Amino acid sequence: QEQLVESGGGSVQAGGSLRLSCAASGRTFSTVAMGWFRQAPGKERELVAAISWNGDNTYYSDSVKGRFTISRDNAKNTVPLQMNSLKAEDTAVYYCAADPLMTRLRRGQCVYWGQGTQVTVSS
């Protein structure tokens, strides 16, 4: 059974850093695009960062560009998201997602989703 499990969430003060990780299992995720989404209370889910199957292409939303870094280790089936210079508006539940097509993932039409991990940034 395919599964994505997020870890690394928590509480941090503004300006601090957190490193999320997504562990994939149940199939070969090394051939699919991976991404991180987030959803804050009362807001729509938004794509934060995405990475192609081989890591050659990445995408960042304007709100996190220059502060967040997505990467992947296909040997370990993990996708970390390094988050620096965190702001109160980064507070949300963060979800890992995967899809064979980067274009579909960027539209949020992902085949695989994790359960989410809470990130809380206090100002």
mmCIF file of the C-alpha atoms, coordinates in Angstrom:
data_MODEL
# 
_entry.id   MODEL 
# 
loop_
_atom_site.group_PDB 
_atom_site.id 
_atom_site.type_symbol 
_atom_site.label_atom_id 
_atom_site.label_alt_id 
_atom_site.label_comp_id 
_atom_site.label_asym_id 
_atom_site.label_entity_id 
_atom_site.label_seq_id 
_atom_site.pdbx_PDB_ins_code 
_atom_site.Cartn_x 
_atom_site.Cartn_y 
_atom_site.Cartn_z 
_atom_site.occupancy 
_atom_site.B_iso_or_equiv 
_atom_site.pdbx_formal_charge 
_atom_site.auth_seq_id 
_atom_site.auth_comp_id 
_atom_site.auth_asym_id 
_atom_site.auth_atom_id 
_atom_site.pdbx_PDB_model_num 
ATOM 1   C CA . GLN A 1 1   ? 0.000   0.000  0.000   1.00 0.00 ? 1   GLN A CA 1 
ATOM 2   C CA . GLU A 1 2   ? 1.399   3.359  -1.030  1.00 0.00 ? 2   GLU A CA 1 
ATOM 3   C CA . GLN A 1 3   ? 1.957   5.704  1.857   1.00 0.00 ? 3   GLN A CA 1 
ATOM 4   C CA . LEU A 1 4   ? 3.387   9.167  2.487   1.00 0.00 ? 4   LEU A CA 1 
ATOM 5   C CA . VAL A 1 5   ? 4.261   10.076 6.071   1.00 0.00 ? 5   VAL A CA 1 
ATOM 6   C CA . GLU A 1 6   ? 5.263   13.580 7.103   1.00 0.00 ? 6   GLU A CA 1 
ATOM 7   C CA . SER A 1 7   ? 7.422   14.420 10.107  1.00 0.00 ? 7   SER A CA 1 
ATOM 8   C CA . GLY A 1 8   ? 9.282   17.388 11.545  1.00 0.00 ? 8   GLY A CA 1 
ATOM 9   C CA . GLY A 1 9   ? 6.433   19.741 12.274  1.00 0.00 ? 9   GLY A CA 1 
ATOM 10  C CA . GLY A 1 10  ? 6.225   21.703 15.492  1.00 0.00 ? 10  GLY A CA 1 
ATOM 11  C CA . SER A 1 11  ? 6.234   25.148 17.031  1.00 0.00 ? 11  SER A CA 1 
ATOM 12  C CA . VAL A 1 12  ? 8.893   27.761 16.415  1.00 0.00 ? 12  VAL A CA 1 
ATOM 13  C CA . GLN A 1 13  ? 9.313   31.493 16.847  1.00 0.00 ? 13  GLN A CA 1 
ATOM 14  C CA . ALA A 1 14  ? 9.324   33.813 13.885  1.00 0.00 ? 14  ALA A CA 1 
ATOM 15  C CA . GLY A 1 15  ? 12.692  33.885 12.225  1.00 0.00 ? 15  GLY A CA 1 
ATOM 16  C CA . GLY A 1 16  ? 13.421  30.303 13.160  1.00 0.00 ? 16  GLY A CA 1 
ATOM 17  C CA . SER A 1 17  ? 13.773  27.173 11.045  1.00 0.00 ? 17  SER A CA 1 
ATOM 18  C CA . LEU A 1 18  ? 12.143  23.788 10.721  1.00 0.00 ? 18  LEU A CA 1 
ATOM 19  C CA . ARG A 1 19  ? 12.899  20.819 8.510   1.00 0.00 ? 19  ARG A CA 1 
ATOM 20  C CA . LEU A 1 20  ? 9.994   18.709 7.365   1.00 0.00 ? 20  LEU A CA 1 
ATOM 21  C CA . SER A 1 21  ? 10.472  15.295 5.866   1.00 0.00 ? 21  SER A CA 1 
ATOM 22  C CA . CYS A 1 22  ? 8.220   13.071 3.795   1.00 0.00 ? 22  CYS A CA 1 
ATOM 23  C CA . ALA A 1 23  ? 8.899   9.345  3.833   1.00 0.00 ? 23  ALA A CA 1 
ATOM 24  C CA . ALA A 1 24  ? 7.382   7.395  0.973   1.00 0.00 ? 24  ALA A CA 1 
ATOM 25  C CA . SER A 1 25  ? 6.749   3.675  0.970   1.00 0.00 ? 25  SER A CA 1 
ATOM 26  C CA . GLY A 1 26  ? 4.777   1.014  -0.819  1.00 0.00 ? 26  GLY A CA 1 
ATOM 27  C CA . ARG A 1 27  ? 5.952   1.758  -4.347  1.00 0.00 ? 27  ARG A CA 1 
ATOM 28  C CA . THR A 1 28  ? 8.794   3.343  -6.237  1.00 0.00 ? 28  THR A CA 1 
ATOM 29  C CA . PHE A 1 29  ? 8.318   7.060  -5.697  1.00 0.00 ? 29  PHE A CA 1 
ATOM 30  C CA . SER A 1 30  ? 11.613  7.849  -7.403  1.00 0.00 ? 30  SER A CA 1 
ATOM 31  C CA . THR A 1 31  ? 9.794   8.159  -10.731 1.00 0.00 ? 31  THR A CA 1 
ATOM 32  C CA . VAL A 1 32  ? 7.081   10.607 -9.658  1.00 0.00 ? 32  VAL A CA 1 
ATOM 33  C CA . ALA A 1 33  ? 6.936   14.311 -8.907  1.00 0.00 ? 33  ALA A CA 1 
ATOM 34  C CA . MET A 1 34  ? 6.720   15.230 -5.229  1.00 0.00 ? 34  MET A CA 1 
ATOM 35  C CA . GLY A 1 35  ? 5.475   18.339 -3.518  1.00 0.00 ? 35  GLY A CA 1 
ATOM 36  C CA . TRP A 1 36  ? 4.546   20.081 -0.311  1.00 0.00 ? 36  TRP A CA 1 
ATOM 37  C CA . PHE A 1 37  ? 1.204   21.795 0.147   1.00 0.00 ? 37  PHE A CA 1 
ATOM 38  C CA . ARG A 1 38  ? -0.137  23.686 3.125   1.00 0.00 ? 38  ARG A CA 1 
ATOM 39  C CA . GLN A 1 39  ? -3.516  24.711 4.420   1.00 0.00 ? 39  GLN A CA 1 
ATOM 40  C CA . ALA A 1 40  ? -4.089  27.356 7.061   1.00 0.00 ? 40  ALA A CA 1 
ATOM 41  C CA . PRO A 1 41  ? -7.389  27.651 8.972   1.00 0.00 ? 41  PRO A CA 1 
ATOM 42  C CA . GLY A 1 42  ? -10.039 29.248 6.815   1.00 0.00 ? 42  GLY A CA 1 
ATOM 43  C CA . LYS A 1 43  ? -7.839  29.268 3.731   1.00 0.00 ? 43  LYS A CA 1 
ATOM 44  C CA . GLU A 1 44  ? -7.547  27.121 0.650   1.00 0.00 ? 44  GLU A CA 1 
ATOM 45  C CA . ARG A 1 45  ? -4.814  24.584 0.282   1.00 0.00 ? 45  ARG A CA 1 
ATOM 46  C CA . GLU A 1 46  ? -1.833  25.969 -1.604  1.00 0.00 ? 46  GLU A CA 1 
ATOM 47  C CA . LEU A 1 47  ? 1.203   24.465 -3.248  1.00 0.00 ? 47  LEU A CA 1 
ATOM 48  C CA . VAL A 1 48  ? 4.363   25.523 -1.453  1.00 0.00 ? 48  VAL A CA 1 
ATOM 49  C CA . ALA A 1 49  ? 7.094   23.668 -3.322  1.00 0.00 ? 49  ALA A CA 1 
ATOM 50  C CA . ALA A 1 50  ? 7.443   20.879 -5.862  1.00 0.00 ? 50  ALA A CA 1 
ATOM 51  C CA . ILE A 1 51  ? 10.249  18.834 -7.328  1.00 0.00 ? 51  ILE A CA 1 
ATOM 52  C CA . SER A 1 52  ? 10.402  16.673 -10.430 1.00 0.00 ? 52  SER A CA 1 
ATOM 53  C CA . TRP A 1 53  ? 11.221  12.982 -10.272 1.00 0.00 ? 53  TRP A CA 1 
ATOM 54  C CA . ASN A 1 54  ? 14.928  13.516 -10.922 1.00 0.00 ? 54  ASN A CA 1 
ATOM 55  C CA . GLY A 1 55  ? 15.252  16.796 -9.037  1.00 0.00 ? 55  GLY A CA 1 
ATOM 56  C CA . ASP A 1 56  ? 16.035  18.807 -12.157 1.00 0.00 ? 56  ASP A CA 1 
ATOM 57  C CA . ASN A 1 57  ? 12.979  21.018 -11.876 1.00 0.00 ? 57  ASN A CA 1 
ATOM 58  C CA . THR A 1 58  ? 11.685  22.750 -8.785  1.00 0.00 ? 58  THR A CA 1 
ATOM 59  C CA . TYR A 1 59  ? 8.853   25.143 -8.121  1.00 0.00 ? 59  TYR A CA 1 
ATOM 60  C CA . TYR A 1 60  ? 8.271   27.510 -5.211  1.00 0.00 ? 60  TYR A CA 1 
ATOM 61  C CA . SER A 1 61  ? 5.341   29.747 -4.445  1.00 0.00 ? 61  SER A CA 1 
ATOM 62  C CA . ASP A 1 62  ? 6.189   33.430 -4.287  1.00 0.00 ? 62  ASP A CA 1 
ATOM 63  C CA . SER A 1 63  ? 5.419   33.467 -0.582  1.00 0.00 ? 63  SER A CA 1 
ATOM 64  C CA . VAL A 1 64  ? 8.243   31.024 0.264   1.00 0.00 ? 64  VAL A CA 1 
ATOM 65  C CA . LYS A 1 65  ? 10.755  31.617 -2.517  1.00 0.00 ? 65  LYS A CA 1 
ATOM 66  C CA . GLY A 1 66  ? 14.196  32.263 -1.074  1.00 0.00 ? 66  GLY A CA 1 
ATOM 67  C CA . ARG A 1 67  ? 13.231  30.877 2.337   1.00 0.00 ? 67  ARG A CA 1 
ATOM 68  C CA . PHE A 1 68  ? 12.196  27.257 1.664   1.00 0.00 ? 68  PHE A CA 1 
ATOM 69  C CA . THR A 1 69  ? 14.175  24.559 -0.124  1.00 0.00 ? 69  THR A CA 1 
ATOM 70  C CA . ILE A 1 70  ? 12.782  21.289 -1.409  1.00 0.00 ? 70  ILE A CA 1 
ATOM 71  C CA . SER A 1 71  ? 15.005  18.331 -2.228  1.00 0.00 ? 71  SER A CA 1 
ATOM 72  C CA . ARG A 1 72  ? 14.719  14.594 -2.620  1.00 0.00 ? 72  ARG A CA 1 
ATOM 73  C CA . ASP A 1 73  ? 16.721  11.467 -1.927  1.00 0.00 ? 73  ASP A CA 1 
ATOM 74  C CA . ASN A 1 74  ? 15.423  8.782  -4.258  1.00 0.00 ? 74  ASN A CA 1 
ATOM 75  C CA . ALA A 1 75  ? 17.610  6.126  -2.687  1.00 0.00 ? 75  ALA A CA 1 
ATOM 76  C CA . LYS A 1 76  ? 15.869  6.692  0.647   1.00 0.00 ? 76  LYS A CA 1 
ATOM 77  C CA . ASN A 1 77  ? 12.469  7.672  -0.787  1.00 0.00 ? 77  ASN A CA 1 
ATOM 78  C CA . THR A 1 78  ? 12.418  10.901 1.218   1.00 0.00 ? 78  THR A CA 1 
ATOM 79  C CA . VAL A 1 79  ? 11.569  14.490 0.334   1.00 0.00 ? 79  VAL A CA 1 
ATOM 80  C CA . PRO A 1 80  ? 12.766  17.096 2.854   1.00 0.00 ? 80  PRO A CA 1 
ATOM 81  C CA . LEU A 1 81  ? 11.509  20.659 3.005   1.00 0.00 ? 81  LEU A CA 1 
ATOM 82  C CA . GLN A 1 82  ? 13.919  23.031 4.710   1.00 0.00 ? 82  GLN A CA 1 
ATOM 83  C CA . MET A 1 83  ? 12.079  26.089 6.004   1.00 0.00 ? 83  MET A CA 1 
ATOM 84  C CA . ASN A 1 84  ? 14.095  29.108 7.104   1.00 0.00 ? 84  ASN A CA 1 
ATOM 85  C CA . SER A 1 85  ? 13.167  32.623 8.206   1.00 0.00 ? 85  SER A CA 1 
ATOM 86  C CA . LEU A 1 86  ? 9.730   31.405 9.196   1.00 0.00 ? 86  LEU A CA 1 
ATOM 87  C CA . LYS A 1 87  ? 6.907   33.887 9.536   1.00 0.00 ? 87  LYS A CA 1 
ATOM 88  C CA . ALA A 1 88  ? 3.625   33.763 11.411  1.00 0.00 ? 88  ALA A CA 1 
ATOM 89  C CA . GLU A 1 89  ? 1.822   33.444 8.064   1.00 0.00 ? 89  GLU A CA 1 
ATOM 90  C CA . ASP A 1 90  ? 3.624   30.155 7.447   1.00 0.00 ? 90  ASP A CA 1 
ATOM 91  C CA . THR A 1 91  ? 1.471   28.590 10.163  1.00 0.00 ? 91  THR A CA 1 
ATOM 92  C CA . ALA A 1 92  ? -0.501  25.759 8.579   1.00 0.00 ? 92  ALA A CA 1 
ATOM 93  C CA . VAL A 1 93  ? -0.854  22.025 8.234   1.00 0.00 ? 93  VAL A CA 1 
ATOM 94  C CA . TYR A 1 94  ? 1.745   20.879 5.718   1.00 0.00 ? 94  TYR A CA 1 
ATOM 95  C CA . TYR A 1 95  ? 1.003   17.961 3.423   1.00 0.00 ? 95  TYR A CA 1 
ATOM 96  C CA . CYS A 1 96  ? 3.300   15.862 1.298   1.00 0.00 ? 96  CYS A CA 1 
ATOM 97  C CA . ALA A 1 97  ? 1.915   14.773 -2.062  1.00 0.00 ? 97  ALA A CA 1 
ATOM 98  C CA . ALA A 1 98  ? 2.999   12.822 -5.107  1.00 0.00 ? 98  ALA A CA 1 
ATOM 99  C CA . ASP A 1 99  ? 1.868   12.366 -8.684  1.00 0.00 ? 99  ASP A CA 1 
ATOM 100 C CA . PRO A 1 100 ? 3.424   10.889 -11.821 1.00 0.00 ? 100 PRO A CA 1 
ATOM 101 C CA . LEU A 1 101 ? 2.908   14.214 -13.609 1.00 0.00 ? 101 LEU A CA 1 
ATOM 102 C CA . MET A 1 102 ? 4.457   17.486 -12.384 1.00 0.00 ? 102 MET A CA 1 
ATOM 103 C CA . THR A 1 103 ? 1.761   19.455 -14.209 1.00 0.00 ? 103 THR A CA 1 
ATOM 104 C CA . ARG A 1 104 ? -0.990  17.601 -12.398 1.00 0.00 ? 104 ARG A CA 1 
ATOM 105 C CA . LEU A 1 105 ? 0.753   17.902 -9.044  1.00 0.00 ? 105 LEU A CA 1 
ATOM 106 C CA . ARG A 1 106 ? 1.052   21.667 -9.471  1.00 0.00 ? 106 ARG A CA 1 
ATOM 107 C CA . ARG A 1 107 ? -2.718  21.802 -9.945  1.00 0.00 ? 107 ARG A CA 1 
ATOM 108 C CA . GLY A 1 108 ? -3.211  19.897 -6.710  1.00 0.00 ? 108 GLY A CA 1 
ATOM 109 C CA . GLN A 1 109 ? -4.561  16.848 -8.530  1.00 0.00 ? 109 GLN A CA 1 
ATOM 110 C CA . CYS A 1 110 ? -2.297  14.384 -6.783  1.00 0.00 ? 110 CYS A CA 1 
ATOM 111 C CA . VAL A 1 111 ? -2.783  10.658 -6.576  1.00 0.00 ? 111 VAL A CA 1 
ATOM 112 C CA . TYR A 1 112 ? -1.012  10.314 -3.233  1.00 0.00 ? 112 TYR A CA 1 
ATOM 113 C CA . TRP A 1 113 ? -1.345  12.438 -0.092  1.00 0.00 ? 113 TRP A CA 1 
ATOM 114 C CA . GLY A 1 114 ? 0.089   12.287 3.397   1.00 0.00 ? 114 GLY A CA 1 
ATOM 115 C CA . GLN A 1 115 ? -1.856  12.936 6.582   1.00 0.00 ? 115 GLN A CA 1 
ATOM 116 C CA . GLY A 1 116 ? -0.196  16.274 7.283   1.00 0.00 ? 116 GLY A CA 1 
ATOM 117 C CA . THR A 1 117 ? 1.975   17.786 9.986   1.00 0.00 ? 117 THR A CA 1 
ATOM 118 C CA . GLN A 1 118 ? 1.262   20.981 11.909  1.00 0.00 ? 118 GLN A CA 1 
ATOM 119 C CA . VAL A 1 119 ? 3.656   23.926 11.726  1.00 0.00 ? 119 VAL A CA 1 
ATOM 120 C CA . THR A 1 120 ? 3.032   26.810 14.114  1.00 0.00 ? 120 THR A CA 1 
ATOM 121 C CA . VAL A 1 121 ? 5.084   29.998 13.961  1.00 0.00 ? 121 VAL A CA 1 
ATOM 122 C CA . SER A 1 122 ? 4.630   32.490 16.771  1.00 0.00 ? 122 SER A CA 1 
ATOM 123 C CA . SER A 1 123 ? 5.443   36.145 16.309  1.00 0.00 ? 123 SER A CA 1 
# 
